[in-house]
Amino acid sequence: NTINVIPDNQFNLYSIKLPDEKIKGFEIFVNSVEPNMDMYAVDLDYIRLYKSETPILLTIDSVSAISGTERVTLDSPALIRDNFTLTPARFVAESVGADVKWIGEERKVIITKGDTIIELIIDNKLAKVNGKEFELDVAPCIINDFTYTPARFVAENLGCVVEWESEHKTVIIS
């Protein structure tokens, strides 16, 4: 089996195909590493196992993200507004195989994946999924010319599971 290592300031992601079909990858959070002869002694904080082959990890206020087994530098970081997480619209949607269309004159984002069509209007808490209206906890917005959308609403409507890890202020989408 091949192990891919992706160094990052905050953590290292190790991805390997494991014998258990339900576990597609894992992360090891290390407290410290000490050289010990031909090996290293590692003090682990914890290990996170993934059921998805392509988890997406976005840390609040960081332009460094993980998409699958690759580290990506974002143009704009995830952020928190009104106690809810907003993520760069295009990165998250495209990372899970969706298409993103911007209609400037309507200030509207349309995200499409298979039979699912999500319509979001900037600064408006009403959104549509396949024509049905939903009220959002926080409105999509534009910050520094980048469109942000509510992470959980978009990801879950695209068939993903969203988790929040408060210790590292990280959104995990799988």
Accessible surface in RSA format (square Angstrom, percent):
REM  Atomic radii and reference values for relative SASA: ProtOr
REM  Chains: A
REM  Algorithm: Lee & Richards
REM  Probe-radius: 1.40
REM  Slices: 20
REM RES _ NUM      All-atoms   Total-Side   Main-Chain    Non-polar    All polar
REM                ABS   REL    ABS   REL    ABS   REL    ABS   REL    ABS   REL
RES ASN A   1   147.83 101.9  67.33  65.1  80.50 193.8  16.41  39.5 131.42 127.0
RES THR A   2   106.77  75.9  90.42  91.7  16.35  39.0  58.78  78.9  47.99  72.6
RES ILE A   3    94.00  53.5  70.73  52.7  23.27  56.1  70.73  50.9  23.27  63.2
RES ASN A   4    64.96  44.8  61.08  59.0   3.88   9.3  14.35  34.5  50.61  48.9
RES VAL A   5    81.80  53.8  55.98  50.7  25.82  62.2  55.98  48.6  25.82  70.0
RES ILE A   6    16.52   9.4  15.00  11.2   1.52   3.7  16.10  11.6   0.42   1.1
RES PRO A   7    88.37  64.4  87.35  79.6   1.02   3.7  87.62  72.3   0.75   4.6
RES ASP A   8    27.34  19.1   7.47   7.4  19.87  47.0   6.22  14.6  21.11  21.1
RES ASN A   9   153.83 106.1 110.21 106.5  43.62 105.0  36.13  86.9 117.71 113.8
RES GLN A  10    88.28  49.4  58.85  43.0  29.43  70.1  31.54  67.1  56.74  43.0
RES PHE A  11    19.95  10.0   8.35   5.2  11.60  30.2  19.81  12.0   0.14   0.4
RES ASN A  12    49.35  34.0  45.95  44.4   3.40   8.2   0.25   0.6  49.11  47.5
RES LEU A  13     4.21   2.3   4.17   3.0   0.04   0.1   4.17   2.9   0.04   0.1
RES TYR A  14    53.28  24.9  53.28  30.3   0.00   0.0  27.34  20.5  25.93  32.0
RES SER A  15    17.44  14.7  16.30  21.8   1.14   2.6   3.52   7.5  13.92  19.5
RES ILE A  16    28.57  16.3  24.67  18.4   3.89   9.4  28.57  20.6   0.00   0.0
RES LYS A  17   147.63  72.0 138.96  85.3   8.67  20.6 102.40  92.2  45.22  48.2
RES LEU A  18    44.58  24.8  35.35  25.3   9.23  23.2  36.22  25.4   8.36  22.5
RES PRO A  19   128.94  94.0  93.95  85.6  34.98 127.2 107.68  88.9  21.26 132.1
RES ASP A  20    70.94  49.7  60.62  60.3  10.32  24.4  32.08  75.5  38.85  38.7
RES GLU A  21   145.35  83.4 134.89 102.0  10.46  24.9  54.12 104.7  91.23  74.5
RES LYS A  22   153.80  75.0 146.62  90.0   7.18  17.1  96.53  86.9  57.27  61.0
RES ILE A  23    37.82  21.5  35.84  26.7   1.98   4.8  35.84  25.8   1.98   5.4
RES LYS A  24    67.52  32.9  53.99  33.1  13.53  32.2  26.30  23.7  41.22  43.9
RES GLY A  25     6.31   7.8   0.00   N/A   6.31   7.8   6.31  17.3   0.00   0.0
RES PHE A  26    30.41  15.2  29.58  18.3   0.83   2.2  29.58  17.9   0.83   2.4
RES GLU A  27     0.17   0.1   0.17   0.1   0.00   0.0   0.13   0.2   0.04   0.0
RES ILE A  28    37.29  21.2  36.79  27.4   0.51   1.2  36.79  26.5   0.51   1.4
RES PHE A  29     8.76   4.4   7.84   4.9   0.92   2.4   8.76   5.3   0.00   0.0
RES VAL A  30    53.79  35.4  21.79  19.7  32.00  77.1  21.79  18.9  32.00  86.8
RES ASN A  31    93.35  64.4  59.50  57.5  33.85  81.5  16.91  40.7  76.44  73.9
RES SER A  32    47.18  39.9  39.41  52.6   7.77  17.9  35.27  75.1  11.91  16.7
RES VAL A  33    76.24  50.2  53.34  48.3  22.90  55.2  53.34  46.4  22.90  62.1
RES GLU A  34   101.78  58.4 101.78  77.0   0.00   0.0  38.89  75.2  62.89  51.4
RES PRO A  35   105.96  77.2  84.62  77.1  21.35  77.6  84.86  70.1  21.10 131.1
RES ASN A  36    76.26  52.6  71.08  68.7   5.19  12.5  12.18  29.3  64.08  61.9
RES MET A  37   189.04  97.9 140.54  93.0  48.50 115.5 120.57 102.5  68.47  90.7
RES ASP A  38   147.83 103.5 112.74 112.2  35.09  83.0  38.60  90.9 109.22 108.9
RES MET A  39   138.89  71.9 132.51  87.7   6.39  15.2  96.42  82.0  42.47  56.3
RES TYR A  40   148.66  69.4 125.84  71.6  22.82  59.4  78.09  58.7  70.56  87.0
RES ALA A  41    48.55  44.6  38.32  59.1  10.23  23.3  46.98  66.2   1.57   4.2
RES VAL A  42    72.36  47.6  41.25  37.3  31.11  75.0  42.37  36.8  29.99  81.3
RES ASP A  43    76.71  53.7  70.12  69.8   6.59  15.6  23.14  54.5  53.57  53.4
RES LEU A  44    78.19  43.5  58.09  41.6  20.10  50.5  58.09  40.8  20.10  54.1
RES ASP A  45    59.94  42.0  36.75  36.6  23.19  54.8   2.15   5.1  57.79  57.6
RES TYR A  46    66.18  30.9  57.94  33.0   8.24  21.4  65.79  49.4   0.38   0.5
RES ILE A  47    85.12  48.4  58.86  43.9  26.26  63.3  58.86  42.4  26.26  71.3
RES ARG A  48    33.65  14.1  29.35  15.0   4.29  10.2  24.91  34.0   8.74   5.3
RES LEU A  49    99.89  55.6  74.57  53.3  25.32  63.7  74.67  52.4  25.22  67.9
RES TYR A  50    10.89   5.1   9.17   5.2   1.72   4.5  10.89   8.2   0.00   0.0
RES LYS A  51   171.09  83.5 153.48  94.2  17.61  41.9  96.73  87.1  74.36  79.2
RES SER A  52    26.39  22.3  18.28  24.4   8.11  18.7  16.52  35.2   9.87  13.8
RES GLU A  53   110.02  63.2  92.76  70.2  17.26  41.1  32.08  62.0  77.94  63.6
RES THR A  54    81.61  58.0  78.24  79.3   3.37   8.0  52.90  71.1  28.71  43.4
RES PRO A  55     7.82   5.7   7.82   7.1   0.00   0.0   7.82   6.5   0.00   0.0
RES ILE A  56     1.22   0.7   1.22   0.9   0.00   0.0   1.22   0.9   0.00   0.0
RES LEU A  57     2.33   1.3   1.14   0.8   1.19   3.0   1.25   0.9   1.08   2.9
RES LEU A  58     0.72   0.4   0.36   0.3   0.36   0.9   0.72   0.5   0.00   0.0
RES THR A  59    10.49   7.5   9.59   9.7   0.89   2.1   6.54   8.8   3.95   6.0
RES ILE A  60    18.00  10.2   7.95   5.9  10.05  24.2   7.95   5.7  10.05  27.3
RES ASP A  61   112.03  78.5  84.90  84.5  27.14  64.2  29.32  69.0  82.71  82.5
RES SER A  62    20.67  17.5  14.91  19.9   5.76  13.3  10.86  23.1   9.81  13.7
RES VAL A  63    66.75  43.9  64.22  58.1   2.53   6.1  64.22  55.8   2.53   6.9
RES SER A  64    24.29  20.5  18.30  24.4   5.99  13.8  17.38  37.0   6.91   9.7
RES ALA A  65     2.25   2.1   0.00   0.0   2.25   5.1   2.25   3.2   0.00   0.0
RES ILE A  66     2.22   1.3   2.22   1.7   0.00   0.0   2.22   1.6   0.00   0.0
RES SER A  67    29.41  24.9  22.75  30.4   6.66  15.3   6.08  12.9  23.33  32.7
RES GLY A  68     7.51   9.3   0.00   N/A   7.51   9.3   6.21  17.0   1.30   2.9
RES THR A  69    47.38  33.7  39.01  39.5   8.38  20.0  17.13  23.0  30.25  45.7
RES GLU A  70   119.13  68.4 116.49  88.1   2.65   6.3  33.15  64.1  85.99  70.2
RES ARG A  71   114.39  48.0  86.58  44.1  27.81  66.2   8.84  12.1 105.55  64.0
RES VAL A  72    45.02  29.6  40.85  37.0   4.17  10.1  44.98  39.1   0.04   0.1
RES THR A  73   102.15  72.7  77.31  78.4  24.84  59.2  52.02  69.9  50.13  75.8
RES LEU A  74    14.50   8.1   6.21   4.4   8.30  20.9   9.08   6.4   5.42  14.6
RES ASP A  75   122.19  85.6  89.81  89.4  32.38  76.6  16.43  38.7 105.76 105.5
RES SER A  76     8.88   7.5   6.78   9.0   2.10   4.8   2.13   4.5   6.75   9.5
RES PRO A  77    36.84  26.9  36.84  33.6   0.00   0.0  36.84  30.4   0.00   0.0
RES ALA A  78     0.23   0.2   0.08   0.1   0.15   0.3   0.08   0.1   0.15   0.4
RES LEU A  79    27.81  15.5  27.81  19.9   0.00   0.0  27.81  19.5   0.00   0.0
RES ILE A  80    80.40  45.8  53.14  39.6  27.26  65.7  53.14  38.3  27.26  74.0
RES ARG A  81    96.97  40.7  92.60  47.2   4.36  10.4  25.91  35.4  71.05  43.1
RES ASP A  82   100.78  70.6  75.61  75.3  25.16  59.5  28.61  67.3  72.16  72.0
RES ASN A  83   139.69  96.3 112.55 108.8  27.14  65.4  23.60  56.8 116.09 112.2
RES PHE A  84    85.68  42.9  82.46  51.1   3.22   8.4  85.68  51.9   0.00   0.0
RES THR A  85    26.67  19.0  18.59  18.8   8.08  19.3   7.96  10.7  18.71  28.3
RES LEU A  86     0.00   0.0   0.00   0.0   0.00   0.0   0.00   0.0   0.00   0.0
RES THR A  87     0.79   0.6   0.79   0.8   0.00   0.0   0.00   0.0   0.79   1.2
RES PRO A  88    14.17  10.3  14.16  12.9   0.01   0.0  14.17  11.7   0.00   0.0
RES ALA A  89     3.56   3.3   2.42   3.7   1.15   2.6   2.76   3.9   0.81   2.1
RES ARG A  90   114.98  48.3 112.87  57.5   2.11   5.0  54.91  75.0  60.07  36.4
RES PHE A  91    34.06  17.0  26.04  16.1   8.02  20.9  32.09  19.5   1.97   5.6
RES VAL A  92     1.78   1.2   1.78   1.6   0.00   0.0   1.78   1.5   0.00   0.0
RES ALA A  93     0.00   0.0   0.00   0.0   0.00   0.0   0.00   0.0   0.00   0.0
RES GLU A  94    87.62  50.3  69.89  52.9  17.73  42.2  26.75  51.7  60.87  49.7
RES SER A  95    35.30  29.8   5.52   7.4  29.78  68.6   9.15  19.5  26.16  36.6
RES VAL A  96    24.37  16.0  11.23  10.2  13.13  31.6  19.96  17.3   4.41  11.9
RES GLY A  97    59.25  73.1   0.00   N/A  59.25  73.1  34.44  94.5  24.81  55.6
RES ALA A  98     4.50   4.1   0.00   0.0   4.50  10.2   0.02   0.0   4.48  11.9
RES ASP A  99   105.65  74.0 103.42 102.9   2.23   5.3  27.54  64.8  78.11  77.9
RES VAL A 100    22.33  14.7   4.80   4.3  17.53  42.2   5.05   4.4  17.28  46.9
RES LYS A 101   129.22  63.0 125.68  77.1   3.55   8.4  75.40  67.9  53.82  57.3
RES TRP A 102   101.10  40.6  77.95  37.7  23.16  54.4  60.96  32.5  40.15  65.1
RES ILE A 103    30.00  17.1  26.97  20.1   3.03   7.3  30.00  21.6   0.00   0.0
RES GLY A 104    34.35  42.4   0.00   N/A  34.35  42.4  19.53  53.6  14.82  33.2
RES GLU A 105   158.14  90.8 115.24  87.2  42.90 102.1  70.32 136.0  87.82  71.7
RES GLU A 106    91.88  52.7  75.59  57.2  16.29  38.8  36.31  70.2  55.56  45.4
RES ARG A 107   106.12  44.6 106.12  54.1   0.00   0.0  47.44  64.8  58.68  35.6
RES LYS A 108    33.14  16.2  33.14  20.3   0.00   0.0   2.91   2.6  30.24  32.2
RES VAL A 109     2.53   1.7   2.53   2.3   0.00   0.0   2.53   2.2   0.00   0.0
RES ILE A 110    33.43  19.0  32.59  24.3   0.84   2.0  32.59  23.5   0.84   2.3
RES ILE A 111     0.00   0.0   0.00   0.0   0.00   0.0   0.00   0.0   0.00   0.0
RES THR A 112    46.04  32.7  44.86  45.5   1.18   2.8  33.48  45.0  12.56  19.0
RES LYS A 113    76.99  37.6  69.56  42.7   7.44  17.7  47.23  42.5  29.76  31.7
RES GLY A 114    71.30  87.9   0.00   N/A  71.30  87.9  42.40 116.4  28.90  64.7
RES ASP A 115   139.15  97.5 118.27 117.7  20.89  49.4  41.99  98.8  97.17  96.9
RES THR A 116    30.99  22.0  30.99  31.4   0.00   0.0   2.63   3.5  28.36  42.9
RES ILE A 117    75.30  42.8  75.11  56.0   0.19   0.5  75.11  54.1   0.19   0.5
RES ILE A 118     0.00   0.0   0.00   0.0   0.00   0.0   0.00   0.0   0.00   0.0
RES GLU A 119    37.50  21.5  35.98  27.2   1.53   3.6   4.84   9.4  32.66  26.7
RES LEU A 120     0.06   0.0   0.00   0.0   0.06   0.2   0.06   0.0   0.00   0.0
RES ILE A 121    61.10  34.8  61.10  45.5   0.00   0.0  61.10  44.0   0.00   0.0
RES ILE A 122     7.49   4.3   0.53   0.4   6.96  16.8   0.53   0.4   6.96  18.9
RES ASP A 123    98.28  68.8  68.15  67.8  30.13  71.2  30.22  71.1  68.05  67.9
RES ASN A 124    52.36  36.1  48.41  46.8   3.95   9.5  10.42  25.1  41.95  40.5
RES LYS A 125    95.43  46.6  90.51  55.5   4.92  11.7  45.50  41.0  49.93  53.2
RES LEU A 126    82.91  46.2  79.30  56.7   3.62   9.1  79.58  55.9   3.33   9.0
RES ALA A 127     2.08   1.9   0.00   0.0   2.08   4.7   2.04   2.9   0.03   0.1
RES LYS A 128    81.02  39.5  80.90  49.6   0.12   0.3  25.54  23.0  55.48  59.1
RES VAL A 129    16.21  10.7  13.40  12.1   2.81   6.8  13.40  11.6   2.81   7.6
RES ASN A 130    90.99  62.7  57.68  55.7  33.31  80.2  33.76  81.3  57.23  55.3
RES GLY A 131    53.53  66.0   0.00   N/A  53.53  66.0  29.28  80.4  24.25  54.3
RES LYS A 132   137.83  67.2 130.26  79.9   7.57  18.0  85.22  76.7  52.60  56.0
RES GLU A 133   100.04  57.4  79.19  59.9  20.86  49.7  26.94  52.1  73.10  59.7
RES PHE A 134    70.67  35.4  64.99  40.3   5.68  14.8  70.67  42.8   0.00   0.0
RES GLU A 135   137.81  79.1 105.26  79.6  32.54  77.5  31.09  60.1 106.71  87.1
RES LEU A 136     8.05   4.5   1.99   1.4   6.06  15.2   4.83   3.4   3.21   8.6
RES ASP A 137    92.87  65.1  76.96  76.6  15.91  37.6   9.56  22.5  83.31  83.1
RES VAL A 138     3.66   2.4   3.64   3.3   0.02   0.1   3.64   3.2   0.02   0.1
RES ALA A 139    18.20  16.7  15.30  23.6   2.91   6.6  15.30  21.5   2.91   7.7
RES PRO A 140     0.02   0.0   0.00   0.0   0.02   0.1   0.00   0.0   0.02   0.1
RES CYS A 141     3.83   2.9   3.83   4.3   0.00   0.0   3.83   9.7   0.00   0.0
RES ILE A 142    65.04  37.0  40.08  29.9  24.96  60.2  40.08  28.9  24.96  67.7
RES ILE A 143    44.17  25.1  40.64  30.3   3.53   8.5  44.13  31.8   0.04   0.1
RES ASN A 144   125.33  86.4  99.13  95.8  26.20  63.1  30.45  73.3  94.88  91.7
RES ASP A 145   136.62  95.7 107.43 106.9  29.19  69.0  27.42  64.5 109.21 108.9
RES PHE A 146    73.38  36.7  72.21  44.7   1.17   3.1  73.38  44.5   0.00   0.0
RES THR A 147    32.20  22.9  23.85  24.2   8.35  19.9  10.28  13.8  21.91  33.1
RES TYR A 148     1.96   0.9   1.96   1.1   0.00   0.0   0.00   0.0   1.96   2.4
RES THR A 149     1.37   1.0   1.37   1.4   0.00   0.0   0.00   0.0   1.37   2.1
RES PRO A 150    10.70   7.8  10.70   9.8   0.00   0.0  10.70   8.8   0.00   0.0
RES ALA A 151     2.39   2.2   2.08   3.2   0.30   0.7   2.08   2.9   0.30   0.8
RES ARG A 152   113.34  47.6 110.83  56.5   2.50   6.0  54.68  74.7  58.66  35.6
RES PHE A 153    34.50  17.3  27.07  16.8   7.43  19.3  32.83  19.9   1.67   4.8
RES VAL A 154     2.05   1.3   2.05   1.9   0.00   0.0   2.05   1.8   0.00   0.0
RES ALA A 155     0.19   0.2   0.12   0.2   0.07   0.2   0.19   0.3   0.00   0.0
RES GLU A 156    82.03  47.1  65.72  49.7  16.31  38.8  21.59  41.8  60.44  49.3
RES ASN A 157    44.75  30.9  30.71  29.7  14.04  33.8   5.22  12.6  39.53  38.2
RES LEU A 158    10.08   5.6   0.00   0.0  10.08  25.3   3.87   2.7   6.21  16.7
RES GLY A 159    72.40  89.3   0.00   N/A  72.40  89.3  37.64 103.3  34.77  77.9
RES CYS A 160    16.64  12.6   8.53   9.5   8.11  19.1   0.77   2.0  15.87  17.1
RES VAL A 161    92.83  61.1  90.61  82.0   2.22   5.3  92.74  80.6   0.09   0.2
RES VAL A 162    12.94   8.5   4.33   3.9   8.60  20.7   4.33   3.8   8.60  23.3
RES GLU A 163    89.73  51.5  85.54  64.7   4.19  10.0  27.65  53.5  62.08  50.7
RES TRP A 164   101.71  40.8  72.92  35.3  28.79  67.6  60.40  32.2  41.31  67.0
RES GLU A 165    28.07  16.1  23.93  18.1   4.14   9.9  25.84  50.0   2.23   1.8
RES SER A 166    80.17  67.7  67.34  89.9  12.83  29.6  33.31  70.9  46.86  65.6
RES GLU A 167   128.54  73.8  93.36  70.6  35.19  83.8  48.81  94.4  79.73  65.1
RES HIS A 168    45.61  24.9  34.82  24.2  10.79  27.6  26.78  27.6  18.83  21.9
RES LYS A 169   117.50  57.3 117.50  72.1   0.00   0.0  61.19  55.1  56.31  60.0
RES THR A 170     2.17   1.5   2.17   2.2   0.00   0.0   1.63   2.2   0.54   0.8
RES VAL A 171     3.32   2.2   3.32   3.0   0.00   0.0   3.32   2.9   0.00   0.0
RES ILE A 172     5.56   3.2   5.38   4.0   0.18   0.4   5.38   3.9   0.18   0.5
RES ILE A 173     0.71   0.4   0.16   0.1   0.56   1.3   0.16   0.1   0.56   1.5
RES SER A 174    36.12  30.5  15.57  20.8  20.55  47.3  20.36  43.4  15.76  22.1
END  Absolute sums over single chains surface
CHAIN  1 A    10130.1       8076.5       2053.7       5136.7       4993.4
END  Absolute sums over all chains
TOTAL         10130.1       8076.5       2053.7       5136.7       4993.4
